[in-house]
């Protein structure tokens, strides 16, 4: 009974860790996309004027 509970806790912790890593990766991707968009806008405005 105790082993089953320990396995469940370990699985939950692994799942939470993977979810956190996935969220971190998504956050970095969104930041990179926003920086790229800002850079493209700056270049676009510079070329337009």
PyMOL Python script that loads the backbone (N, CA, C, O; Angstrom):
from pymol import cmd

cmd.read_pdbstr("""\
ATOM      1  N   UNK A   1       0.829  -1.196   0.000  1.00  0.00           N
ATOM      2  CA  UNK A   1       0.000   0.000   0.000  1.00  0.00           C
ATOM      3  C   UNK A   1       0.871   1.256   0.000  1.00  0.00           C
ATOM      4  O   UNK A   1       0.597   2.200  -0.741  1.00  0.00           O
ATOM      5  N   UNK A   2       1.921   1.274   0.828  1.00  0.00           N
ATOM      6  CA  UNK A   2       2.796   2.430   0.891  1.00  0.00           C
ATOM      7  C   UNK A   2       3.577   2.628  -0.389  1.00  0.00           C
ATOM      8  O   UNK A   2       3.822   3.760  -0.808  1.00  0.00           O
ATOM      9  N   UNK A   3       3.975   1.506  -1.021  1.00  0.00           N
ATOM     10  CA  UNK A   3       4.752   1.593  -2.262  1.00  0.00           C
ATOM     11  C   UNK A   3       3.905   2.194  -3.384  1.00  0.00           C
ATOM     12  O   UNK A   3       4.380   3.009  -4.176  1.00  0.00           O
ATOM     13  N   UNK A   4       2.639   1.771  -3.431  1.00  0.00           N
ATOM     14  CA  UNK A   4       1.734   2.290  -4.454  1.00  0.00           C
ATOM     15  C   UNK A   4       1.570   3.799  -4.304  1.00  0.00           C
ATOM     16  O   UNK A   4       1.572   4.530  -5.295  1.00  0.00           O
ATOM     17  N   UNK A   5       1.430   4.261  -3.074  1.00  0.00           N
ATOM     18  CA  UNK A   5       1.284   5.689  -2.806  1.00  0.00           C
ATOM     19  C   UNK A   5       2.561   6.443  -3.178  1.00  0.00           C
ATOM     20  O   UNK A   5       2.501   7.540  -3.732  1.00  0.00           O
ATOM     21  N   UNK A   6       3.722   5.846  -2.869  1.00  0.00           N
ATOM     22  CA  UNK A   6       5.004   6.479  -3.210  1.00  0.00           C
ATOM     23  C   UNK A   6       5.168   6.563  -4.723  1.00  0.00           C
ATOM     24  O   UNK A   6       5.668   7.562  -5.241  1.00  0.00           O
ATOM     25  N   UNK A   7       4.747   5.515  -5.434  1.00  0.00           N
ATOM     26  CA  UNK A   7       4.811   5.533  -6.903  1.00  0.00           C
ATOM     27  C   UNK A   7       3.930   6.641  -7.467  1.00  0.00           C
ATOM     28  O   UNK A   7       4.311   7.338  -8.407  1.00  0.00           O
ATOM     29  N   UNK A   8       2.750   6.789  -6.881  1.00  0.00           N
ATOM     30  CA  UNK A   8       1.822   7.811  -7.354  1.00  0.00           C
ATOM     31  C   UNK A   8       2.405   9.212  -7.138  1.00  0.00           C
ATOM     32  O   UNK A   8       2.293  10.080  -8.004  1.00  0.00           O
ATOM     33  N   UNK A   9       3.023   9.420  -5.981  1.00  0.00           N
ATOM     34  CA  UNK A   9       3.640  10.719  -5.683  1.00  0.00           C
ATOM     35  C   UNK A   9       4.801  10.982  -6.637  1.00  0.00           C
ATOM     36  O   UNK A   9       4.954  12.099  -7.130  1.00  0.00           O
ATOM     37  N   UNK A  10       5.623   9.957  -6.902  1.00  0.00           N
ATOM     38  CA  UNK A  10       6.760  10.114  -7.820  1.00  0.00           C
ATOM     39  C   UNK A  10       6.276  10.430  -9.225  1.00  0.00           C
ATOM     40  O   UNK A  10       6.856  11.275  -9.906  1.00  0.00           O
ATOM     41  N   UNK A  11       5.213   9.756  -9.669  1.00  0.00           N
ATOM     42  CA  UNK A  11       4.676  10.020 -11.009  1.00  0.00           C
ATOM     43  C   UNK A  11       4.145  11.445 -11.107  1.00  0.00           C
ATOM     44  O   UNK A  11       4.345  12.128 -12.112  1.00  0.00           O
ATOM     45  N   UNK A  12       3.463  11.886 -10.044  1.00  0.00           N
ATOM     46  CA  UNK A  12       2.924  13.248 -10.045  1.00  0.00           C
ATOM     47  C   UNK A  12       4.053  14.271 -10.095  1.00  0.00           C
ATOM     48  O   UNK A  12       3.963  15.266 -10.815  1.00  0.00           O
ATOM     49  N   UNK A  13       5.122  14.025  -9.327  1.00  0.00           N
ATOM     50  CA  UNK A  13       6.250  14.960  -9.324  1.00  0.00           C
ATOM     51  C   UNK A  13       6.926  14.995 -10.692  1.00  0.00           C
ATOM     52  O   UNK A  13       7.290  16.068 -11.173  1.00  0.00           O
ATOM     53  N   UNK A  14       7.099  13.829 -11.323  1.00  0.00           N
ATOM     54  CA  UNK A  14       7.686  13.793 -12.668  1.00  0.00           C
ATOM     55  C   UNK A  14       6.805  14.531 -13.660  1.00  0.00           C
ATOM     56  O   UNK A  14       7.304  15.270 -14.509  1.00  0.00           O
ATOM     57  N   UNK A  15       5.486  14.334 -13.555  1.00  0.00           N
ATOM     58  CA  UNK A  15       4.552  15.006 -14.454  1.00  0.00           C
ATOM     59  C   UNK A  15       4.629  16.518 -14.267  1.00  0.00           C
ATOM     60  O   UNK A  15       4.658  17.269 -15.243  1.00  0.00           O
ATOM     61  N   UNK A  16       4.661  16.963 -13.006  1.00  0.00           N
ATOM     62  CA  UNK A  16       4.740  18.403 -12.731  1.00  0.00           C
ATOM     63  C   UNK A  16       6.048  18.983 -13.252  1.00  0.00           C
ATOM     64  O   UNK A  16       6.076  20.101 -13.766  1.00  0.00           O
ATOM     65  N   UNK A  17       7.130  18.224 -13.118  1.00  0.00           N
ATOM     66  CA  UNK A  17       8.431  18.692 -13.608  1.00  0.00           C
ATOM     67  C   UNK A  17       8.405  18.833 -15.126  1.00  0.00           C
ATOM     68  O   UNK A  17       8.894  19.822 -15.674  1.00  0.00           O
ATOM     69  N   UNK A  18       7.829  17.833 -15.806  1.00  0.00           N
ATOM     70  CA  UNK A  18       7.739  17.910 -17.267  1.00  0.00           C
ATOM     71  C   UNK A  18       6.845  19.065 -17.709  1.00  0.00           C
ATOM     72  O   UNK A  18       7.158  19.765 -18.672  1.00  0.00           O
ATOM     73  N   UNK A  19       5.734  19.262 -17.006  1.00  0.00           N
ATOM     74  CA  UNK A  19       4.842  20.375 -17.329  1.00  0.00           C
ATOM     75  C   UNK A  19       5.558  21.710 -17.153  1.00  0.00           C
ATOM     76  O   UNK A  19       5.400  22.615 -17.972  1.00  0.00           O
ATOM     77  N   UNK A  20       6.340  21.831 -16.090  1.00  0.00           N
ATOM     78  CA  UNK A  20       7.075  23.070 -15.832  1.00  0.00           C
ATOM     79  C   UNK A  20       8.108  23.318 -16.933  1.00  0.00           C
ATOM     80  O   UNK A  20       8.266  24.448 -17.395  1.00  0.00           O
ATOM     81  N   UNK A  21       8.810  22.262 -17.351  1.00  0.00           N
ATOM     82  CA  UNK A  21       9.797  22.409 -18.425  1.00  0.00           C
ATOM     83  C   UNK A  21       9.116  22.795 -19.734  1.00  0.00           C
ATOM     84  O   UNK A  21       9.631  23.619 -20.490  1.00  0.00           O
ATOM     85  N   UNK A  22       7.955  22.195 -19.999  1.00  0.00           N
ATOM     86  CA  UNK A  22       7.215  22.510 -21.221  1.00  0.00           C
ATOM     87  C   UNK A  22       6.745  23.963 -21.206  1.00  0.00           C
ATOM     88  O   UNK A  22       6.838  24.657 -22.219  1.00  0.00           O
ATOM     89  N   UNK A  23       6.242  24.421 -20.064  1.00  0.00           N
ATOM     90  CA  UNK A  23       5.790  25.806 -19.939  1.00  0.00           C
ATOM     91  C   UNK A  23       6.962  26.771 -20.088  1.00  0.00           C
ATOM     92  O   UNK A  23       6.825  27.833 -20.695  1.00  0.00           O
ATOM     93  N   UNK A  24       8.115  26.398 -19.530  1.00  0.00           N
ATOM     94  CA  UNK A  24       9.312  27.232 -19.636  1.00  0.00           C
ATOM     95  C   UNK A  24       9.749  27.354 -21.093  1.00  0.00           C
ATOM     96  O   UNK A  24      10.101  28.439 -21.555  1.00  0.00           O
ATOM     97  N   UNK A  25       9.723  26.238 -21.810  1.00  0.00           N
ATOM     98  CA  UNK A  25      10.106  26.234 -23.222  1.00  0.00           C
ATOM     99  C   UNK A  25       9.137  27.096 -24.040  1.00  0.00           C
ATOM    100  O   UNK A  25       9.555  27.854 -24.916  1.00  0.00           O
ATOM    101  N   UNK A  26       7.842  26.972 -23.746  1.00  0.00           N
ATOM    102  CA  UNK A  26       6.838  27.763 -24.454  1.00  0.00           C
ATOM    103  C   UNK A  26       7.034  29.252 -24.179  1.00  0.00           C
ATOM    104  O   UNK A  26       6.921  30.072 -25.090  1.00  0.00           O
ATOM    105  N   UNK A  27       7.329  29.603 -22.924  1.00  0.00           N
ATOM    106  CA  UNK A  27       7.559  31.001 -22.563  1.00  0.00           C
ATOM    107  C   UNK A  27       8.759  31.564 -23.320  1.00  0.00           C
ATOM    108  O   UNK A  27       8.705  32.685 -23.827  1.00  0.00           O
ATOM    109  N   UNK A  28       9.842  30.789 -23.397  1.00  0.00           N
ATOM    110  CA  UNK A  28      11.027  31.238 -24.129  1.00  0.00           C
ATOM    111  C   UNK A  28      10.720  31.402 -25.612  1.00  0.00           C
ATOM    112  O   UNK A  28      11.187  32.352 -26.240  1.00  0.00           O
ATOM    113  N   UNK A  29       9.941  30.488 -26.174  1.00  0.00           N
ATOM    114  CA  UNK A  29       9.570  30.570 -27.587  1.00  0.00           C
ATOM    115  C   UNK A  29       8.741  31.825 -27.865  1.00  0.00           C
ATOM    116  O   UNK A  29       8.959  32.509 -28.864  1.00  0.00           O
ATOM    117  N   UNK A  30       7.796  32.122 -26.984  1.00  0.00           N
ATOM    118  CA  UNK A  30       6.965  33.313 -27.159  1.00  0.00           C
ATOM    119  C   UNK A  30       7.811  34.578 -27.044  1.00  0.00           C
ATOM    120  O   UNK A  30       7.633  35.509 -27.829  1.00  0.00           O
ATOM    121  N   UNK A  31       8.724  34.623 -26.082  1.00  0.00           N
ATOM    122  CA  UNK A  31       9.614  35.781 -25.939  1.00  0.00           C
ATOM    123  C   UNK A  31      10.465  35.963 -27.186  1.00  0.00           C
ATOM    124  O   UNK A  31      10.636  37.084 -27.666  1.00  0.00           O
ATOM    125  N   UNK A  32      10.997  34.870 -27.708  1.00  0.00           N
ATOM    126  CA  UNK A  32      11.815  34.939 -28.916  1.00  0.00           C
ATOM    127  C   UNK A  32      10.989  35.449 -30.096  1.00  0.00           C
ATOM    128  O   UNK A  32      11.462  36.277 -30.874  1.00  0.00           O
ATOM    129  N   UNK A  33       9.760  34.957 -30.230  1.00  0.00           N
ATOM    130  CA  UNK A  33       8.894  35.390 -31.326  1.00  0.00           C
ATOM    131  C   UNK A  33       8.573  36.880 -31.202  1.00  0.00           C
ATOM    132  O   UNK A  33       8.551  37.591 -32.206  1.00  0.00           O
ATOM    133  N   UNK A  34       8.326  37.355 -29.987  1.00  0.00           N
ATOM    134  CA  UNK A  34       8.028  38.776 -29.794  1.00  0.00           C
ATOM    135  C   UNK A  34       9.242  39.650 -30.105  1.00  0.00           C
ATOM    136  O   UNK A  34       9.103  40.718 -30.701  1.00  0.00           O
ATOM    137  N   UNK A  35      10.425  39.201 -29.705  1.00  0.00           N
ATOM    138  CA  UNK A  35      11.637  39.954 -30.024  1.00  0.00           C
ATOM    139  C   UNK A  35      11.863  40.004 -31.532  1.00  0.00           C
ATOM    140  O   UNK A  35      12.231  41.044 -32.077  1.00  0.00           O
ATOM    141  N   UNK A  36      11.641  38.882 -32.196  1.00  0.00           N
ATOM    142  CA  UNK A  36      11.796  38.837 -33.647  1.00  0.00           C
ATOM    143  C   UNK A  36      10.793  39.766 -34.327  1.00  0.00           C
ATOM    144  O   UNK A  36      11.141  40.476 -35.271  1.00  0.00           O
ATOM    145  N   UNK A  37       9.562  39.762 -33.851  1.00  0.00           N
ATOM    146  CA  UNK A  37       8.538  40.643 -34.405  1.00  0.00           C
ATOM    147  C   UNK A  37       8.913  42.110 -34.193  1.00  0.00           C
ATOM    148  O   UNK A  37       8.751  42.923 -35.102  1.00  0.00           O
ATOM    149  N   UNK A  38       9.410  42.455 -33.009  1.00  0.00           N
ATOM    150  CA  UNK A  38       9.826  43.829 -32.731  1.00  0.00           C
ATOM    151  C   UNK A  38      10.972  44.237 -33.649  1.00  0.00           C
ATOM    152  O   UNK A  38      10.990  45.355 -34.164  1.00  0.00           O
ATOM    153  N   UNK A  39      11.922  43.337 -33.853  1.00  0.00           N
ATOM    154  CA  UNK A  39      13.046  43.623 -34.740  1.00  0.00           C
ATOM    155  C   UNK A  39      12.570  43.851 -36.173  1.00  0.00           C
ATOM    156  O   UNK A  39      13.028  44.774 -36.847  1.00  0.00           O
ATOM    157  N   UNK A  40      11.655  43.010 -36.628  1.00  0.00           N
ATOM    158  CA  UNK A  40      11.113  43.182 -37.980  1.00  0.00           C
ATOM    159  C   UNK A  40      10.357  44.504 -38.113  1.00  0.00           C
ATOM    160  O   UNK A  40      10.433  45.162 -39.150  1.00  0.00           O
ATOM    161  N   UNK A  41       9.629  44.891 -37.065  1.00  0.00           N
ATOM    162  CA  UNK A  41       8.910  46.166 -37.109  1.00  0.00           C
ATOM    163  C   UNK A  41       9.889  47.335 -37.163  1.00  0.00           C
ATOM    164  O   UNK A  41       9.667  48.287 -37.912  1.00  0.00           O
ATOM    165  N   UNK A  42      10.957  47.280 -36.389  1.00  0.00           N
ATOM    166  CA  UNK A  42      11.961  48.354 -36.394  1.00  0.00           C
ATOM    167  C   UNK A  42      12.591  48.472 -37.775  1.00  0.00           C
ATOM    168  O   UNK A  42      12.731  49.574 -38.304  1.00  0.00           O
ATOM    169  N   UNK A  43      12.967  47.346 -38.357  1.00  0.00           N
ATOM    170  CA  UNK A  43      13.566  47.359 -39.695  1.00  0.00           C
ATOM    171  C   UNK A  43      12.558  47.871 -40.714  1.00  0.00           C
ATOM    172  O   UNK A  43      12.912  48.652 -41.598  1.00  0.00           O
ATOM    173  N   UNK A  44      11.313  47.440 -40.599  1.00  0.00           N
ATOM    174  CA  UNK A  44      10.277  47.894 -41.527  1.00  0.00           C
ATOM    175  C   UNK A  44      10.061  49.394 -41.455  1.00  0.00           C
ATOM    176  O   UNK A  44       9.972  50.057 -42.489  1.00  0.00           O
ATOM    177  N   UNK A  45       9.975  49.937 -40.254  1.00  0.00           N
ATOM    178  CA  UNK A  45       9.793  51.380 -40.113  1.00  0.00           C
ATOM    179  C   UNK A  45      11.021  52.144 -40.601  1.00  0.00           C
ATOM    180  O   UNK A  45      10.891  53.224 -41.177  1.00  0.00           O
ATOM    181  N   UNK A  46      12.197  51.595 -40.376  1.00  0.00           N
ATOM    182  CA  UNK A  46      13.422  52.266 -40.824  1.00  0.00           C
ATOM    183  C   UNK A  46      13.485  52.305 -42.346  1.00  0.00           C
ATOM    184  O   UNK A  46      13.908  53.305 -42.926  1.00  0.00           O
ATOM    185  N   UNK A  47      13.072  51.236 -42.986  1.00  0.00           N
ATOM    186  CA  UNK A  47      13.102  51.198 -44.449  1.00  0.00           C
ATOM    187  C   UNK A  47      11.980  52.030 -45.065  1.00  0.00           C
ATOM    188  O   UNK A  47      12.126  52.546 -46.173  1.00  0.00           O
ATOM    189  N   UNK A  48      10.865  52.162 -44.355  1.00  0.00           N
ATOM    190  CA  UNK A  48       9.723  52.893 -44.894  1.00  0.00           C
ATOM    191  C   UNK A  48       9.961  54.402 -44.881  1.00  0.00           C
ATOM    192  O   UNK A  48       9.421  55.117 -45.726  1.00  0.00           O
ATOM    193  N   UNK A  49      10.749  54.886 -43.950  1.00  0.00           N
ATOM    194  CA  UNK A  49      10.928  56.343 -43.860  1.00  0.00           C
ATOM    195  C   UNK A  49      12.163  56.820 -44.584  1.00  0.00           C
ATOM    196  O   UNK A  49      12.447  58.018 -44.597  1.00  0.00           O
TER     197      UNK A  49
END
""", "prot")
cmd.dss("prot")
cmd.show_as("cartoon", "prot")
cmd.util.cbc("prot")
cmd.orient("prot")
